[in-house]
């Protein structure tokens, strides 16, 4: 028994030198660049990086590690399972934004974490812990997803006053339309938010963090009270605004932090008329060389890119041929000198490349957020 325990400890301490065929490379310097870019635009505002959904596909532990040098007091996740994975990694306090079943509250690390508490039932359950807990209130200003409506706020604040060990650390809302070039709805949300925050302040509460904006909203929202903002997609170098938005250039210098690379595991010579992959949707119209990648839609490469997308090697574009499989993808090597064992870039961190997140989203009408969050957690992430 003791031998098993010792071997388990040693195996965790031992570096993992297994050579993978696929890897996601995350640039520490680009993450910090993106954080600093937004921070410099809002020097009097606390920046709360958002690491939910496996840090938007980039790797929760890797991004938490990279942000240890960032000037922030809080980082945010959605679920407590995410917080539990990084609480021993991060130097920062963790804001858990997602709903937690009250039956689980006694299991929470309340020293390292703060919690968004949505309703009276959650609030009362938190109060029963009989220990100090930092909470944030979410206000429903029109998203109609989570949070308190204006007519629910008084009762919530009355209950909160009866729980002296529960501290109101923050107040937040979520903007529903901040990425639209023109949106009166966002202005309406800001006005309602400020009205509700004024009510909270008048009740005697002094929250440290008042946050309304995300990346898109950071460029255009002016609140009387907000002193913090949550930065999600912008942290990873993706501009959520379209070029039609007058604020697009505010985020134009963001740098994508992720690259997905894969290795050619087989080279096949085709003759004219040979078919490739399921249902033979691709037929060679001449002699060709194709390379097989050990990566497919399970790993997060959208099947919509079948015979339409590209991977790259340096400046050379290599077309995807045939249907993308669960675990494999075929690419055209005819005009290249690539051989088995060579590496190609499946997702580029150069936003002008056709296989960048921006390029794929635009060319194939896919959602840039889900292109990132759909990347399988089984692909190794490497922080450079």
C-alpha positions in Angstrom: 0.0 0.0 0.0 2.8 2.4 1.0 4.6 1.6 -2.2 1.6 2.4 -4.3 1.2 5.8 -2.6 4.9 6.6 -3.1 4.8 5.6 -6.8 1.7 7.8 -7.3 3.5 10.8 -5.7 6.6 10.2 -7.8 4.6 9.8 -11.0 3.0 13.2 -10.4 6.3 14.8 -9.8 7.9 13.2 -12.8 7.8 15.4 -16.0 5.5 14.1 -18.8 7.9 13.5 -21.7 5.4 11.7 -23.9 5.6 13.1 -27.4 2.1 14.0 -28.6 1.0 14.3 -32.3 -1.2 17.3 -31.6 -0.5 20.3 -29.3 -2.1 23.6 -28.5 0.6 26.3 -27.8 -0.4 29.2 -25.6 1.7 32.4 -25.6 2.2 33.7 -22.1 3.5 37.1 -23.5 0.4 37.5 -25.7 -2.0 36.9 -22.9 -0.2 39.5 -20.8 -0.1 41.9 -23.8 -3.8 41.6 -24.2 -4.5 42.1 -20.4 -2.2 45.1 -20.4 -3.7 46.6 -23.5 -7.2 46.7 -22.0 -5.8 47.7 -18.6 -4.0 50.7 -20.1 -7.2 51.8 -21.8 -8.9 51.8 -18.4 -6.3 52.6 -15.8 -8.7 53.4 -13.0 -10.6 50.1 -13.5 -9.9 46.7 -12.0 -9.6 44.0 -14.7 -11.1 40.6 -13.9 -9.9 38.0 -16.4 -12.5 35.3 -17.2 -11.2 31.7 -17.4 -14.5 29.9 -17.7 -14.9 27.0 -20.3 -11.4 25.8 -19.9 -10.1 29.4 -20.3 -12.1 29.7 -23.6 -10.4 26.5 -24.8 -6.9 27.7 -24.0 -6.3 25.6 -20.9 -7.5 26.6 -17.4 -4.3 25.7 -15.5 -2.0 27.2 -18.2 -3.8 30.5 -18.3 -4.1 30.7 -14.6 -0.4 30.2 -14.4 0.3 32.9 -17.0 -1.8 35.4 -15.2 0.1 35.1 -11.9 2.2 38.1 -13.0 -0.9 40.1 -14.0 -2.1 43.1 -12.0 -5.5 41.8 -11.0 -7.1 41.0 -7.7 -9.7 38.5 -9.0 -10.0 36.0 -11.8 -13.4 34.6 -12.7 -14.7 31.1 -13.6 -18.1 29.7 -14.1 -18.2 26.5 -12.0 -16.7 25.6 -8.7 -15.0 22.6 -10.3 -13.0 25.1 -12.3 -12.1 27.0 -9.1 -11.0 23.8 -7.4 -8.6 23.0 -10.2 -6.7 26.3 -10.0 -7.0 27.4 -6.4 -3.5 26.0 -5.7 -2.1 27.4 -8.9 -3.3 31.0 -9.0 -2.0 33.9 -6.9 -5.4 35.6 -7.2 -8.8 35.2 -5.5 -11.3 33.4 -7.6 -14.8 34.6 -8.4 -17.2 31.7 -9.1 -20.0 33.2 -11.2 -22.1 30.1 -11.9 -25.0 28.7 -9.9 -24.1 26.3 -7.1 -26.7 24.0 -5.5 -27.1 25.1 -1.9 -26.6 21.5 -0.7 -22.9 21.9 -1.8 -22.2 25.1 0.0 -20.6 23.4 3.0 -17.9 22.0 0.7 -16.8 25.4 -0.7 -13.4 27.0 -0.1 -14.6 30.4 1.1 -11.1 31.7 1.9 -9.9 31.6 -1.7 -13.2 32.1 -3.5 -16.0 34.6 -3.8 -19.4 33.6 -5.1 -22.1 35.2 -7.3 -25.3 34.5 -5.3 -28.3 34.8 -7.4 -31.4 34.6 -5.2 -32.7 34.6 -1.6 -32.6 30.8 -1.3 -28.9 30.7 -2.1 -28.2 33.7 0.2 -29.9 32.0 3.1 -28.0 28.8 2.5 -24.8 30.7 2.5 -25.7 32.4 5.7 -26.2 29.1 7.4 -22.5 28.3 7.0 -21.9 30.6 10.0 -18.5 31.8 8.5 -17.2 34.7 6.5 -18.2 34.6 2.8 -17.6 37.2 0.1 -20.4 37.4 -2.4 -21.3 39.3 -5.6 -24.9 40.2 -6.5 -25.9 39.8 -10.2 -28.5 42.2 -11.3 -30.9 41.3 -14.2 -30.9 44.5 -16.3 -32.4 42.9 -19.4 -30.3 39.8 -20.3 -33.1 37.7 -18.6 -30.8 34.8 -17.9 -29.7 35.2 -14.2 -29.8 37.8 -11.5 -32.2 39.9 -9.5 -34.9 42.0 -11.1 -35.5 45.5 -9.7 -38.5 44.4 -7.7 -36.5 41.6 -6.1 -33.6 43.7 -4.8 -35.2 45.2 -1.7 -36.0 41.8 -0.2 -32.6 40.5 -1.1 -30.8 43.4 0.7 -33.1 43.1 3.7 -32.1 39.4 4.0 -28.4 40.2 3.4 -28.4 42.7 6.4 -29.4 39.9 8.7 -26.3 37.9 7.7 -23.3 39.8 9.2 -20.8 37.2 8.1 -21.8 37.5 4.5 -20.0 40.4 2.9 -21.2 42.1 -0.3 -17.9 42.3 -2.2 -19.3 43.0 -5.6 -22.2 43.9 -7.8 -22.4 42.9 -11.5 -24.7 42.5 -14.5 -24.3 41.1 -18.0 -24.7 43.1 -21.2 -26.7 41.3 -23.9 -25.9 43.4 -26.9 -22.6 45.2 -26.4 -21.0 43.6 -29.5 -23.6 45.2 -31.8 -22.3 48.4 -33.7 -25.4 50.3 -32.5 -27.4 49.3 -29.5 -29.8 51.5 -27.5 -30.5 48.4 -25.4 -27.0 48.5 -23.9 -27.6 52.1 -22.9 -30.8 51.1 -21.2 -29.0 48.3 -19.4 -26.4 50.7 -18.1 -29.0 53.2 -16.8 -31.0 50.4 -15.0 -27.7 49.0 -13.6 -26.7 52.4 -12.2 -30.2 52.9 -10.7 -30.0 49.5 -8.9 -26.4 50.1 -7.7 -27.6 53.5 -6.3 -30.2 51.6 -4.4 -27.6 49.2 -3.0 -25.3 52.0 -1.9 -28.2 53.9 -0.3 -28.9 50.8 1.7 -25.5 51.2 3.3 -23.5 48.6 1.4 -20.1 49.4 0.0 -19.1 46.8 -2.6 -15.4 46.8 -3.6 -16.1 45.7 -7.2 -18.9 47.1 -9.4 -18.6 45.5 -12.8 -20.8 45.7 -15.8 -18.7 45.4 -19.0 -17.1 42.5 -20.8 -14.6 42.9 -23.6 -17.1 44.4 -26.1 -18.6 46.6 -23.5 -15.3 47.9 -22.3 -15.0 50.0 -25.4 -18.4 51.8 -25.2 -20.0 51.5 -21.7 -20.0 54.5 -19.3 -21.4 53.7 -15.9 -21.5 56.2 -12.9 -20.5 53.5 -10.5 -18.6 50.7 -12.4 -14.9 50.4 -11.2 -14.2 46.9 -12.6 -14.7 44.9 -15.8 -14.7 41.2 -16.8 -12.4 40.5 -19.7 -13.1 37.2 -21.5 -12.5 36.8 -25.3 -10.3 39.9 -25.4 -7.8 38.3 -23.0 -7.2 35.6 -25.6 -6.7 38.0 -28.4 -10.0 37.9 -30.2 -11.8 41.1 -31.1 -15.6 40.6 -30.6 -16.5 43.7 -32.5 -17.0 43.8 -36.3 -15.2 46.3 -38.5 -18.5 48.2 -38.9 -18.3 49.1 -35.2 -16.6 52.5 -34.6 -14.9 51.0 -31.5 -13.4 48.1 -33.5 -9.9 49.8 -33.7 -9.9 50.1 -29.9 -9.3 46.3 -29.8 -7.4 45.9 -33.1 -4.1 45.4 -31.4 -5.2 42.3 -29.5 -2.9 39.3 -30.3 -4.4 35.8 -30.6 -2.6 33.6 -28.0 -3.4 30.2 -29.3 -2.0 27.9 -32.0 -3.1 24.4 -32.8 -0.4 22.2 -34.4 -0.5 18.6 -35.7 2.0 16.1 -37.2 1.7 14.3 -40.5 1.4 10.6 -39.6 1.1 9.1 -43.1 1.6 10.2 -46.8 -0.5 8.7 -49.5 0.0 8.9 -53.3 -3.3 9.2 -55.2 -3.9 8.6 -58.8 -6.6 10.5 -60.8 -10.0 9.3 -59.8 -9.1 8.1 -56.3 -11.6 9.1 -53.6 -10.7 10.4 -50.1 -12.5 9.8 -46.8 -16.2 9.1 -46.0 -18.7 9.0 -48.8 -16.0 9.9 -51.4 -16.9 13.5 -51.5 -13.4 14.4 -52.7 -12.1 12.8 -55.9 -8.6 13.5 -57.2 -8.7 15.2 -60.6 -4.9 14.5 -61.0 -2.1 12.5 -59.3 -1.8 13.9 -55.8 0.0 13.5 -52.5 -2.0 13.8 -49.4 -1.0 13.8 -45.7 -3.0 12.3 -42.8 -3.2 14.2 -39.5 -4.2 12.4 -36.3 -6.8 15.1 -35.5 -10.4 15.5 -36.3 -13.7 16.9 -35.2 -13.4 15.2 -31.8 -10.4 17.4 -31.2 -12.4 20.5 -32.2 -11.7 20.9 -35.9 -15.1 21.8 -37.3 -16.5 19.3 -39.9 -17.7 22.3 -41.9 -14.1 22.7 -43.0 -14.2 19.5 -45.0 -12.8 20.2 -48.5 -13.1 23.9 -47.7 -10.6 24.7 -45.1 -6.8 25.0 -44.9 -3.9 24.2 -42.7 -0.6 26.0 -43.1 3.1 25.3 -43.1 4.9 28.7 -43.0 3.4 30.8 -45.8 2.1 27.7 -47.7 -1.7 26.9 -47.6 -2.5 23.2 -47.6 -6.1 22.4 -48.5 -8.2 20.0 -46.4 -9.4 17.2 -48.7 -12.4 14.9 -48.1 -14.5 14.8 -45.0 -12.9 15.5 -41.7 -13.2 12.4 -39.6 -13.6 12.0 -35.8 -9.9 11.5 -35.3 -8.2 12.2 -38.7 -8.0 14.9 -41.3 -6.4 14.7 -44.8 -4.6 17.6 -46.4 -3.2 18.2 -49.9 0.7 17.9 -50.0 1.0 17.8 -53.8 2.8 21.1 -54.1 4.8 20.8 -50.9 7.9 18.9 -49.8 6.4 17.9 -46.5 6.8 14.3 -45.4 5.7 12.0 -42.5 6.7 13.6 -39.2 6.5 17.2 -40.4 4.3 19.6 -38.5 1.5 21.8 -39.8 -0.5 24.6 -38.2 -4.2 23.8 -38.0 -5.2 27.0 -36.2 -2.8 30.0 -36.6 -2.3 32.8 -34.2 -1.8 35.2 -37.2 -5.3 36.8 -37.6 -4.6 37.4 -41.3 -4.2 33.6 -42.0 -7.1 31.7 -43.5 -6.8 29.2 -40.7 -6.8 31.8 -37.9 -9.9 31.9 -35.6 -10.9 35.2 -37.3 -10.3 33.7 -40.8 -12.2 30.4 -40.1 -15.1 32.3 -38.5 -15.5 34.7 -41.4 -15.0 32.3 -44.3 -17.2 29.6 -42.9 -19.8 31.6 -40.9 -18.8 29.9 -37.7 -18.9 31.4 -34.2 -15.4 32.4 -33.0 -16.1 31.7 -29.4 -17.2 28.1 -30.0 -14.2 27.5 -32.3 -12.1 28.0 -29.3 -14.2 26.4 -26.6 -14.9 23.3 -28.7 -11.2 22.4 -28.7 -10.9 19.1 -26.8 -9.4 19.2 -23.4 -7.6 16.0 -24.4 -5.2 18.0 -26.7 -2.1 18.9 -24.7 -1.8 22.6 -23.9 1.8 24.0 -23.7 2.4 27.4 -22.2 5.3 29.1 -23.9 
